[in-house]
Amino acid sequence: MRTVEELIELANTHLGTALAPADAAAELTELAEWDSVHLLRLIALLEQELGRPVPVDAVLQARSLRDIWAVAVGA
């Protein structure tokens, strides 16, 4: 996964969301269709996609999809 747009595509495909690239920097609390279940499912998807564990404690501190992506790829 090279870009935050790929993370958004992953979420849209597997979580049934309709996120746009512009949502990458938005606060997760501002995304109307986002909730804690989506976050947990996204963590599992990222681990499957990347083939390694994702630091859950750091993801839980993330405030945006861009933050989640940065944690996932180690940026």
C-alpha angles and dihedrals in degrees: 000000000000104000141035087239088064089053090052091049089050091052093047093048099045105025099040094239125145099217121160128211088253088064091066094091098036119110109260088233089060094056104097096207097042124103141154093274090058089051094052092046090049091053090053091047092049092051090050093046095046096039093228140075119281116217099254095191090058092046090052088057092052116113099192142024088256089057091050090050092050091052092046095052095037095243 
